[in-house]
């Protein structure tokens, strides 16, 4: 992570517009067809949430907007991306687990299982925010969700994705996801492209 001059980046104008906004976050909601993930999860005995996080990471990896993030009153440049998972720990509370993402499925799958298990057992958060641009995720699988509104604390500007339990629609499985992002980091068109890319990664996943 390193500070960059906003004027020397494609997001300089947006940084000036949104840096003092009381709530610079936008939230988009999209219904995904996750039929392929459900089938792979059942056939390969892999966690559905891990598969979805992998597709989210793959979609973000190729999009340059994810490597810039406002942190406080500065614009920071990152070289790496991580996916955060909220983990139910052994005390029944929620702990946070950041996992670096480089695009290799075998490594990510192994790291996901290792680090989420460690965090659940130790109840110690795993924080990579000084090394990676972290995409937050939260899976609320106790119910189906039409919409999951994000919270803007004024401290964390990271993109954040929320989903609930997937549902069956005839012969397909569907899942609504809510994607919250900082307007300095990307515009609506970039967010829409990202969500479309997530669906393509799901459709084309081969493991």
C-alpha positions as CSV (number, residue, x, y, z in Angstrom):
1,X,0.0,0.0,0.0
2,X,1.4,3.4,-0.9
3,X,0.0,6.9,-1.2
4,X,-0.5,8.4,-4.6
5,X,-1.3,11.8,-5.9
6,X,-5.0,11.6,-6.9
7,X,-4.4,14.0,-9.8
8,X,-2.1,11.4,-11.4
9,X,-4.7,8.7,-11.3
10,X,-8.0,8.2,-13.3
11,X,-9.9,8.8,-10.1
12,X,-8.6,12.3,-9.2
13,X,-11.8,14.2,-10.1
14,X,-13.9,11.7,-8.2
15,X,-11.6,11.9,-5.2
16,X,-12.1,15.7,-5.0
17,X,-15.8,15.4,-5.4
18,X,-16.4,12.7,-2.8
19,X,-13.7,13.1,-0.2
20,X,-15.8,15.3,2.0
21,X,-19.2,13.7,1.3
22,X,-21.1,12.6,4.4
23,X,-21.9,9.2,2.7
24,X,-19.9,8.6,-0.5
25,X,-21.0,4.9,-0.7
26,X,-23.3,3.4,-3.3
27,X,-25.1,0.0,-3.1
28,X,-26.1,-2.1,-6.2
29,X,-28.1,-5.2,-5.9
30,X,-28.0,-8.1,-8.5
31,X,-29.6,-11.5,-8.7
32,X,-27.1,-14.1,-9.7
33,X,-27.7,-17.5,-11.2
34,X,-25.5,-19.7,-8.9
35,X,-26.7,-23.0,-10.3
36,X,-23.2,-24.0,-11.4
37,X,-21.7,-23.2,-7.9
38,X,-24.4,-25.2,-6.2
39,X,-23.7,-28.2,-8.4
40,X,-19.9,-28.0,-8.0
41,X,-20.3,-27.5,-4.3
42,X,-22.4,-30.7,-4.0
43,X,-20.4,-32.8,-6.4
44,X,-16.9,-31.8,-5.2
45,X,-17.9,-31.3,-1.5
46,X,-16.6,-27.7,-1.5
47,X,-18.0,-24.8,0.4
48,X,-20.5,-22.7,-1.6
49,X,-19.3,-19.5,0.0
50,X,-15.6,-20.3,-0.8
51,X,-16.6,-20.8,-4.5
52,X,-18.5,-17.6,-4.6
53,X,-15.6,-15.7,-3.0
54,X,-13.3,-17.2,-5.6
55,X,-15.5,-15.9,-8.4
56,X,-15.7,-12.5,-6.8
57,X,-11.9,-12.4,-6.5
58,X,-11.5,-13.4,-10.1
59,X,-13.9,-10.7,-11.3
60,X,-12.1,-8.0,-9.2
61,X,-8.6,-9.1,-10.2
62,X,-9.0,-8.0,-13.8
63,X,-10.5,-4.6,-12.9
64,X,-8.1,-1.7,-12.3
65,X,-10.5,0.3,-10.1
66,X,-10.1,-2.2,-7.3
67,X,-6.5,-1.3,-6.8
68,X,-7.2,2.3,-5.7
69,X,-9.0,3.1,-2.4
70,X,-9.5,6.3,-0.4
71,X,-8.1,5.8,3.1
72,X,-8.8,8.7,5.4
73,X,-7.9,11.8,3.4
74,X,-5.5,10.0,1.1
75,X,-5.8,7.9,-2.0
76,X,-3.9,4.7,-1.7
77,X,-2.5,2.4,-4.4
78,X,-2.4,-1.4,-3.8
79,X,-0.6,-4.2,-5.7
80,X,-2.6,-7.0,-4.2
81,X,-6.2,-7.9,-3.5
82,X,-7.7,-9.9,-0.6
83,X,-11.1,-11.3,0.1
84,X,-12.5,-11.0,3.6
85,X,-14.8,-13.5,5.1
86,X,-16.8,-13.1,8.3
87,X,-16.3,-16.3,10.3
88,X,-18.5,-17.7,13.1
89,X,-15.9,-18.5,15.8
90,X,-16.0,-21.2,18.5
91,X,-17.5,-18.7,21.0
92,X,-20.5,-18.1,18.8
93,X,-19.3,-14.6,17.8
94,X,-18.1,-13.3,14.4
95,X,-14.4,-12.9,13.6
96,X,-12.8,-11.4,10.5
97,X,-10.5,-13.3,8.1
98,X,-8.6,-11.7,5.2
99,X,-7.3,-14.0,2.6
100,X,-4.9,-12.8,-0.2
101,X,-6.3,-13.6,-3.6
102,X,-4.0,-14.2,-6.6
103,X,-6.4,-16.2,-8.9
104,X,-5.1,-19.7,-8.4
105,X,-8.0,-21.9,-7.3
106,X,-6.1,-24.6,-5.5
107,X,-4.2,-22.1,-3.4
108,X,-7.2,-20.0,-2.6
109,X,-9.3,-23.1,-1.7
110,X,-6.5,-24.3,0.6
111,X,-5.9,-20.9,2.2
112,X,-9.6,-20.4,2.7
113,X,-10.1,-23.6,4.7
114,X,-6.8,-23.1,6.6
115,X,-7.3,-19.5,7.7
116,X,-11.0,-19.6,8.4
117,X,-10.5,-22.7,10.5
118,X,-7.6,-21.0,12.4
119,X,-9.6,-17.8,13.0
120,X,-12.7,-19.7,14.2
121,X,-10.6,-21.6,16.6
122,X,-8.4,-18.7,17.9
123,X,-11.0,-15.9,17.7
124,X,-8.2,-13.7,16.5
125,X,-8.9,-11.6,13.4
126,X,-6.7,-11.9,10.4
127,X,-6.1,-8.5,9.0
128,X,-4.3,-7.8,5.6
129,X,-5.6,-4.2,5.1
130,X,-2.1,-2.7,5.2
131,X,-0.9,-5.1,2.4
132,X,-4.0,-5.7,0.2
133,X,-7.1,-3.9,-1.0
134,X,-9.6,-6.0,0.9
135,X,-13.1,-6.8,-0.5
136,X,-15.4,-7.5,2.4
137,X,-18.0,-10.2,2.3
138,X,-20.7,-11.4,4.7
139,X,-22.9,-14.4,4.2
140,X,-26.1,-14.4,6.2
141,X,-27.2,-17.9,5.4
142,X,-30.0,-18.1,8.0
143,X,-32.5,-16.6,5.6
144,X,-33.0,-15.5,2.0
145,X,-32.3,-11.8,1.5
146,X,-33.8,-9.5,-1.1
147,X,-31.4,-6.7,-0.1
148,X,-28.6,-6.2,2.3
149,X,-27.9,-2.5,3.0
150,X,-24.3,-1.6,3.7
151,X,-23.1,0.5,6.6
152,X,-20.9,3.5,6.1
153,X,-18.8,4.1,9.3
154,X,-16.6,6.8,7.8
155,X,-13.6,4.6,8.7
156,X,-13.6,1.8,6.2
157,X,-14.1,2.6,2.6
158,X,-13.6,-0.9,1.3
159,X,-16.1,-2.5,-1.1
160,X,-18.4,-4.9,0.7
161,X,-20.7,-7.7,-0.6
162,X,-23.5,-9.2,1.4
163,X,-25.7,-12.2,0.5
164,X,-28.1,-14.6,2.2
165,X,-29.2,-18.1,1.5
166,X,-29.7,-19.1,-2.1
167,X,-33.1,-20.1,-3.3
168,X,-34.4,-22.4,-6.0
169,X,-36.3,-21.0,-9.0
170,X,-37.6,-23.9,-11.0
171,X,-34.5,-25.6,-12.3
172,X,-32.1,-22.8,-11.2
173,X,-30.6,-21.6,-8.0
174,X,-30.6,-17.8,-7.5
175,X,-28.9,-15.5,-5.0
176,X,-29.2,-11.8,-4.5
177,X,-26.0,-10.0,-3.6
178,X,-25.6,-6.4,-2.4
179,X,-22.4,-4.6,-3.5
180,X,-21.5,-1.5,-1.6
181,X,-18.6,0.6,-3.0
182,X,-17.0,4.0,-2.5
183,X,-17.7,6.5,-5.3
184,X,-14.1,7.6,-5.4
185,X,-13.0,4.0,-6.2
186,X,-15.4,3.4,-9.0
187,X,-18.5,4.8,-10.8
188,X,-21.7,3.0,-11.3
189,X,-20.7,1.7,-14.8
190,X,-17.6,0.1,-13.3
191,X,-19.7,-1.6,-10.5
192,X,-22.1,-2.9,-13.1
193,X,-19.2,-4.3,-15.2
194,X,-17.9,-6.0,-12.1
195,X,-21.2,-7.6,-11.2
196,X,-21.6,-8.9,-14.8
197,X,-18.0,-10.3,-14.6
198,X,-18.9,-12.1,-11.4
199,X,-21.8,-13.9,-13.2
200,X,-19.5,-14.8,-16.1
201,X,-16.9,-16.2,-13.6
202,X,-19.6,-18.3,-12.1
203,X,-20.8,-19.6,-15.4
204,X,-17.3,-20.4,-16.6
205,X,-15.9,-21.9,-13.4
206,X,-14.0,-25.1,-14.1
207,X,-12.3,-27.0,-11.4
